[in-house]
Amino acid sequence: MIYITVLYTNITVLVEAAKKTDNIYVNLNI
């Protein structure tokens, strides 16, 4: 269970990082 929770938190962190990078790319395109 601990491994699954750690994996889940890592995925959420990656998703948040992807959202931030997407925002940066959008700002650069504008």
Order of alpha helices (4+ residues) and beta strands (2+ residues): alpha
